[in-house]
Amino acid sequence: MKKLNLLFIGLLSMSTIYAQDISDALRYSQSEIQGTARFRALSGAFGALGGDMSAVSANPAGSAVFSRSHASFTGSNIDLENNTGYFNGATNNNTSNFDINQGGAAFVFANRNSNSPWRKFTLSIAYDRTNNYDDVWNAVGRNTNNQSIDLYFLNYADGIRLADISLIGDEFVEEAYADIGNAFGFAHQQAFLGYQAFILEPDADDDDNTTYFSNLADGTFDHDYLYSSTGYNGKISFNFAAQYEDNLYIGINLNSHFIDYQRSSSLLEDNSNGGLISEIDFDNNLSTTGNGFSFQLGGIMKLSPEFRVGLTYDSPTWYTIEEETTQFINSNEADSDISFIADIVNVYPQYKLKTPSKITGSLAYVFAKQGLISFDYSKKDYGNTEFRPEADYTGLNNAIADILTDAATYRLGGEYKHKQFSFRGGYRFEESPYADGITVGDLTGYSLGLGYNFGNTKLDITYDKWERTDATQLYNVGLVDTASIDRQNSNITLSLSFNI
């Protein structure tokens, strides 16, 4: 029996990296339309316009469009509703939070040399929250496919020697969990959890002790799976741009990125099929931090006083990421000491992630001072996402190349001005980054906004909404049945901008 006064908290450095998956690659490769209320009101279709701090984040040439130094600050209330279907069950979850998601300033320096074709230069610094990770969904239902979480543990245990996932002498269960992780890695730890919870048994006919069978009887399984996450991805952009003669604007952004992400999942499984195991509780917690670098090159050209074109190249983002996990396992046959496994913190080796580059082409037509219409088209090949060092992730990188694909984004926005008021609207469509088009579905969204010009100060408010449907596996191996999640994201954004 465990001594009650013993507290064991371990730091585990995994010898083999197997905990990352395709969902991690996609999470840090995607970005959401955040930014100022005006930017969001046009659904981000600002690549050929500029003159907005979030437009600078989209096309670095946009800061050179400012005629005066400029600053803006933005807050948003984000509401996410998930309607989840899983076999015969349906649930609804809602999360809502308020964040300061944008802030920045551009400083304009006019060239006093009248003989130079360079009209002005701008230096800018801007913060944009590029993704919000607050999310909750709950899959509840009766699995009629004879699929249990035992398949997860059987998958990892297949081919692993029993001696490598067994307690040695009087070793505590949490000590063995940490030691096995240090010696063999993630897969062995998962096999150990299944074996210690009596979910798995070694095959007595296998002299090598590398095959296992389940202590669960076939039948139906009641599942209650809860997923929750928090955190964000943000970037700080250092911008330099210039205007050449009257019609050309060029710029560059140097971006510093940062990740703060936490995720928890919990599965409660019950069955009345008559086997040894009738109840299982399996929890996983992940904490991720990271930082990265990228750059952007952009240009805007006025083909006429009304017609403008823009082109932007977004480089890959090169991330350095650190992760920690904790796990908990229990069953109706497990020893009570198994709960102490939750005290062990698995600290993984640092790894690298390179996200795909993106190219954006933009068109805009400006009706003097009355309004405008703008369109952006972007292309990004998510199959080019890579974990590094490549030798450790060959299999995963090959799977990414096969499963993810190139995806286009279309954004359309318009603005009409009447006296001090500006009326805005936008629409966007984003193709699925998955080749099957189902795992993560296409995204459609629209936006409506209103602005008021006080002179040197402007106040803008926008409502925008997007929808998409995902088919999300509960686990990457074993229990791979999917929950269908209809996602609806609604935002109210308020911005204050002013000339300096």
Secondary structure, 3 states (H helix, E strand, C coil): CCCCCCCCCCEEECCCCCCCCHHHHHHCCCCCCCCCHHHHHCCCCCCCCCCCHHHHHHCHHHHHHCCCCEEEEEEEEEEEEEEEEECCEEEEEEEEEEEEEEEEEEEEEECCCCCCCEEEEEEEEEEEEEEECCEEEEEEEEECCCCCCHHHHHHHHCCCCHHHHCCCCCCCHHHHHHHHHHHCCHHHHHHHHHHHCCCEEECCCCCCCCCEEECCCCCCEEEEEEEEEEEEEEEEEEEEEEEECCCEEEEEEEEEEEEEEEEEEEEEEECCCCCCCCEEEEEEEEEEEEEEEEEEEEEEEECCCCEEEEEEEECCCEEEEEEEEEEEEEECCCCHHHHHHHHCEEECCCEEEECCCEEEEEEEEEECCCEEEEEEEEEEEHHHCEEECHHHCHHHHHHHHHHECEEEEEEEEEEEEECCEEEEEEEEEECCCECCCCCECCEEEEEEEEEEECCCEEEEEEEEEEEEEEEEECCCCCCCCEEEEEEEEEEEEEEEEEEC
